[in-house]
């Protein structure tokens, strides 16, 4: 029986500097699309370029298997990590497309996704470097990890999926697409999990 508390996040995303950037968009006089990030909600009027790039992100991301727990098993850790690196590359490419408007909300949202992936990969590296129990002897070419490491990895991956899901909901909003299409294929809450984030103090 596992000793891991599945209700407690395995780690917390530290996105304080990005959340502070998001707070700069808060303006009660703006009418348009609502965006929500941990600890802050604001309205924007997406630029044509933002909307176009947001639609490209939706196309490239919505069918990624790694983002759906139903299509990812305990024994496909390496494939999932490879896919996350590919997603990060796609997101950086989309930021290049936005290079003329780096202060726009979509650029910030992409930073949110990239930084979430980076922090997950850092946590995964720490897990991989944990000493394995003496009783655990993987077979030749066996890519599995000790059960406790694997369970912590799966909990962290689920947290990352929920993070990326919430970010994509905001991308859908910028793209002026129905985010229910995303929720129909990936069953995650439509609310940010406050326990998963270290929120900066209000200034």
C-alpha positions as a Markdown table, in Angstrom:
| # | Residue | x | y | z |
|---|---|---|---|---|
| 1 | Unk | 0.0 | 0.0 | 0.0 |
| 2 | Unk | 1.3 | 3.4 | -0.9 |
| 3 | Unk | 2.4 | 5.9 | 1.7 |
| 4 | Unk | 2.1 | 8.8 | -0.7 |
| 5 | Unk | -0.7 | 11.3 | 0.0 |
| 6 | Unk | -2.4 | 11.6 | -3.4 |
| 7 | Unk | -4.2 | 14.7 | -2.2 |
| 8 | Unk | -1.0 | 16.6 | -1.5 |
| 9 | Unk | 0.8 | 18.0 | -4.6 |
| 10 | Unk | 4.2 | 16.3 | -5.0 |
| 11 | Unk | 5.7 | 19.8 | -5.6 |
| 12 | Unk | 4.4 | 23.3 | -6.2 |
| 13 | Unk | 4.8 | 25.4 | -9.3 |
| 14 | Unk | 6.7 | 28.6 | -8.5 |
| 15 | Unk | 5.4 | 31.0 | -11.1 |
| 16 | Unk | 5.5 | 34.2 | -9.0 |
| 17 | Unk | 7.2 | 36.4 | -11.5 |
| 18 | Unk | 4.8 | 35.4 | -14.2 |
| 19 | Unk | 1.8 | 36.0 | -12.0 |
| 20 | Unk | 3.1 | 39.4 | -11.2 |
| 21 | Unk | 3.4 | 40.1 | -15.0 |
| 22 | Unk | -0.2 | 38.9 | -15.4 |
| 23 | Unk | -1.4 | 41.4 | -12.7 |
| 24 | Unk | -0.2 | 44.2 | -15.0 |
| 25 | Unk | -3.0 | 43.3 | -17.4 |
| 26 | Unk | -5.7 | 44.0 | -14.8 |
| 27 | Unk | -7.7 | 47.0 | -16.0 |
| 28 | Unk | -11.4 | 47.4 | -15.2 |
| 29 | Unk | -11.9 | 49.6 | -18.3 |
| 30 | Unk | -11.0 | 46.8 | -20.7 |
| 31 | Unk | -13.9 | 45.0 | -22.3 |
| 32 | Unk | -13.3 | 41.7 | -24.1 |
| 33 | Unk | -12.2 | 38.2 | -23.3 |
| 34 | Unk | -11.8 | 37.0 | -19.7 |
| 35 | Unk | -8.5 | 35.3 | -18.8 |
| 36 | Unk | -7.8 | 33.6 | -15.5 |
| 37 | Unk | -4.5 | 32.6 | -14.0 |
| 38 | Unk | -3.7 | 31.5 | -10.4 |
| 39 | Unk | -4.7 | 34.4 | -8.2 |
| 40 | Unk | -5.6 | 36.9 | -11.0 |
| 41 | Unk | -8.3 | 37.5 | -13.5 |
| 42 | Unk | -8.3 | 40.1 | -16.2 |
| 43 | Unk | -9.9 | 41.1 | -19.5 |
| 44 | Unk | -8.1 | 41.5 | -22.9 |
| 45 | Unk | -8.9 | 42.3 | -26.5 |
| 46 | Unk | -6.8 | 39.8 | -28.4 |
| 47 | Unk | -4.8 | 41.1 | -31.4 |
| 48 | Unk | -5.3 | 39.5 | -34.7 |
| 49 | Unk | -1.8 | 37.9 | -34.5 |
| 50 | Unk | -2.5 | 36.6 | -31.0 |
| 51 | Unk | -5.8 | 35.0 | -32.2 |
| 52 | Unk | -4.1 | 33.4 | -35.2 |
| 53 | Unk | -1.2 | 32.0 | -33.1 |
| 54 | Unk | -3.6 | 30.8 | -30.4 |
| 55 | Unk | -5.5 | 28.8 | -33.0 |
| 56 | Unk | -2.2 | 27.2 | -34.2 |
| 57 | Unk | -1.4 | 26.2 | -30.6 |
| 58 | Unk | -4.9 | 24.6 | -30.2 |
| 59 | Unk | -4.4 | 22.6 | -33.4 |
| 60 | Unk | -0.9 | 21.3 | -32.4 |
| 61 | Unk | -1.8 | 20.6 | -28.8 |
| 62 | Unk | -5.3 | 19.3 | -28.5 |
| 63 | Unk | -4.5 | 15.7 | -29.6 |
| 64 | Unk | -1.3 | 15.2 | -27.7 |
| 65 | Unk | -1.5 | 11.9 | -25.9 |
| 66 | Unk | 0.7 | 12.9 | -23.1 |
| 67 | Unk | -1.9 | 15.4 | -22.0 |
| 68 | Unk | -4.5 | 12.7 | -21.5 |
| 69 | Unk | -4.0 | 10.4 | -18.6 |
| 70 | Unk | -6.3 | 7.8 | -20.3 |
| 71 | Unk | -3.8 | 7.3 | -23.0 |
| 72 | Unk | -0.6 | 7.3 | -20.9 |
| 73 | Unk | 0.4 | 4.2 | -18.9 |
| 74 | Unk | 2.9 | 3.6 | -16.1 |
| 75 | Unk | 5.4 | 2.1 | -18.5 |
| 76 | Unk | 5.6 | 4.9 | -21.0 |
| 77 | Unk | 7.5 | 7.4 | -18.9 |
| 78 | Unk | 10.2 | 7.9 | -21.5 |
| 79 | Unk | 7.7 | 8.5 | -24.3 |
| 80 | Unk | 5.9 | 11.0 | -22.2 |
| 81 | Unk | 9.1 | 12.9 | -21.4 |
| 82 | Unk | 10.0 | 13.0 | -25.1 |
| 83 | Unk | 6.5 | 14.3 | -26.0 |
| 84 | Unk | 6.8 | 17.1 | -23.3 |
| 85 | Unk | 10.2 | 18.2 | -24.9 |
| 86 | Unk | 8.4 | 18.3 | -28.3 |
| 87 | Unk | 5.6 | 20.4 | -26.8 |
| 88 | Unk | 8.1 | 22.8 | -25.3 |
| 89 | Unk | 9.7 | 23.2 | -28.7 |
| 90 | Unk | 6.4 | 24.0 | -30.3 |
| 91 | Unk | 5.6 | 26.6 | -27.7 |
| 92 | Unk | 9.0 | 28.3 | -28.1 |
| 93 | Unk | 8.3 | 28.4 | -31.9 |
| 94 | Unk | 5.0 | 30.1 | -31.2 |
| 95 | Unk | 6.7 | 32.7 | -29.1 |
| 96 | Unk | 9.0 | 33.4 | -32.0 |
| 97 | Unk | 5.9 | 34.0 | -34.1 |
| 98 | Unk | 4.9 | 36.6 | -31.5 |
| 99 | Unk | 8.3 | 38.3 | -31.4 |
| 100 | Unk | 6.9 | 41.6 | -32.5 |
| 101 | Unk | 4.4 | 41.7 | -29.5 |
| 102 | Unk | 6.3 | 40.0 | -26.6 |
| 103 | Unk | 4.2 | 41.9 | -24.0 |
| 104 | Unk | 0.9 | 40.4 | -25.1 |
| 105 | Unk | -1.1 | 38.0 | -22.9 |
| 106 | Unk | -0.6 | 35.0 | -25.2 |
| 107 | Unk | 3.2 | 35.3 | -24.9 |
| 108 | Unk | 2.7 | 35.3 | -21.1 |
| 109 | Unk | 0.4 | 32.2 | -21.3 |
| 110 | Unk | 3.0 | 30.4 | -23.4 |
| 111 | Unk | 5.6 | 31.3 | -20.7 |
| 112 | Unk | 3.2 | 29.8 | -18.1 |
| 113 | Unk | 3.2 | 26.5 | -20.1 |
| 114 | Unk | 6.9 | 26.4 | -20.8 |
| 115 | Unk | 7.9 | 27.2 | -17.2 |
| 116 | Unk | 5.4 | 24.6 | -15.9 |
| 117 | Unk | 7.0 | 21.9 | -18.1 |
| 118 | Unk | 10.5 | 23.1 | -17.1 |
| 119 | Unk | 9.7 | 22.8 | -13.4 |
| 120 | Unk | 8.1 | 19.4 | -13.9 |
| 121 | Unk | 11.2 | 18.1 | -15.7 |
| 122 | Unk | 13.4 | 19.4 | -12.9 |
| 123 | Unk | 11.3 | 17.5 | -10.4 |
| 124 | Unk | 11.4 | 14.4 | -12.6 |
| 125 | Unk | 15.3 | 14.6 | -12.7 |
| 126 | Unk | 15.3 | 14.7 | -8.9 |
| 127 | Unk | 13.1 | 11.6 | -8.8 |
| 128 | Unk | 15.3 | 9.8 | -11.3 |
| 129 | Unk | 18.4 | 10.5 | -9.1 |
| 130 | Unk | 16.7 | 9.0 | -6.0 |
| 131 | Unk | 18.5 | 5.8 | -4.9 |
| 132 | Unk | 16.4 | 2.8 | -5.7 |
| 133 | Unk | 15.3 | 0.4 | -3.0 |
| 134 | Unk | 17.7 | -2.5 | -2.6 |
| 135 | Unk | 14.9 | -5.0 | -3.3 |
| 136 | Unk | 14.1 | -3.4 | -6.7 |
| 137 | Unk | 16.1 | -5.0 | -9.5 |
| 138 | Unk | 15.0 | -3.9 | -12.9 |
| 139 | Unk | 15.4 | -6.4 | -15.7 |
| 140 | Unk | 17.7 | -5.7 | -18.6 |
| 141 | Unk | 16.3 | -2.9 | -20.8 |
| 142 | Unk | 13.4 | -2.4 | -18.3 |
| 143 | Unk | 12.7 | 1.4 | -18.3 |
| 144 | Unk | 10.4 | 1.2 | -15.3 |
| 145 | Unk | 11.2 | 2.9 | -12.0 |
| 146 | Unk | 10.8 | 1.7 | -8.4 |
| 147 | Unk | 7.1 | 1.8 | -7.5 |
| 148 | Unk | 7.4 | 4.8 | -5.2 |
| 149 | Unk | 9.3 | 6.8 | -7.7 |
| 150 | Unk | 6.9 | 5.9 | -10.4 |
| 151 | Unk | 3.9 | 6.9 | -8.3 |
| 152 | Unk | 5.4 | 10.3 | -7.5 |
| 153 | Unk | 6.2 | 10.8 | -11.2 |
| 154 | Unk | 2.5 | 10.0 | -12.1 |
| 155 | Unk | 1.2 | 12.4 | -9.5 |
| 156 | Unk | 3.5 | 15.1 | -10.8 |
| 157 | Unk | 2.6 | 14.4 | -14.4 |
| 158 | Unk | -1.1 | 14.7 | -13.5 |
| 159 | Unk | -0.4 | 18.0 | -11.9 |
| 160 | Unk | 1.4 | 19.2 | -15.0 |
| 161 | Unk | -1.5 | 18.0 | -17.2 |
| 162 | Unk | -4.0 | 19.9 | -15.1 |
| 163 | Unk | -1.7 | 23.0 | -15.3 |
| 164 | Unk | -1.4 | 22.7 | -19.1 |
| 165 | Unk | -5.2 | 22.1 | -19.4 |
| 166 | Unk | -6.0 | 25.3 | -17.6 |
| 167 | Unk | -3.4 | 27.2 | -19.7 |
| 168 | Unk | -5.0 | 25.8 | -22.9 |
| 169 | Unk | -8.5 | 26.9 | -21.7 |
| 170 | Unk | -7.1 | 30.4 | -21.7 |
| 171 | Unk | -5.5 | 29.9 | -25.2 |
| 172 | Unk | -8.9 | 28.7 | -26.4 |
| 173 | Unk | -10.4 | 32.0 | -25.1 |
| 174 | Unk | -7.8 | 34.0 | -27.0 |
| 175 | Unk | -8.5 | 32.0 | -30.1 |
| 176 | Unk | -12.2 | 32.6 | -29.7 |
| 177 | Unk | -12.9 | 28.9 | -29.6 |
| 178 | Unk | -15.1 | 26.9 | -27.3 |
| 179 | Unk | -13.0 | 25.5 | -24.5 |
| 180 | Unk | -15.7 | 22.8 | -23.9 |
| 181 | Unk | -14.2 | 21.1 | -26.9 |
| 182 | Unk | -11.0 | 20.7 | -24.8 |
| 183 | Unk | -12.9 | 19.5 | -21.7 |
| 184 | Unk | -14.8 | 16.9 | -23.8 |
| 185 | Unk | -11.6 | 15.0 | -24.5 |
| 186 | Unk | -9.5 | 15.7 | -21.4 |
| 187 | Unk | -11.3 | 15.4 | -18.1 |
| 188 | Unk | -9.8 | 18.0 | -15.8 |
| 189 | Unk | -11.3 | 20.7 | -13.6 |
| 190 | Unk | -12.1 | 24.0 | -15.1 |
| 191 | Unk | -10.6 | 25.7 | -12.0 |
| 192 | Unk | -6.9 | 26.3 | -11.1 |
| 193 | Unk | -5.7 | 24.1 | -8.2 |
| 194 | Unk | -4.5 | 26.7 | -5.8 |
| 195 | Unk | -2.6 | 24.1 | -3.8 |
| 196 | Unk | -0.3 | 23.4 | -6.8 |
| 197 | Unk | 1.0 | 27.0 | -6.9 |
| 198 | Unk | 3.2 | 29.3 | -4.8 |
| 199 | Unk | 1.4 | 32.5 | -5.1 |
| 200 | Unk | 3.2 | 35.8 | -4.7 |
| 201 | Unk | 1.9 | 38.3 | -2.1 |
| 202 | Unk | -0.4 | 41.0 | -3.3 |
| 203 | Unk | 1.4 | 44.3 | -3.7 |
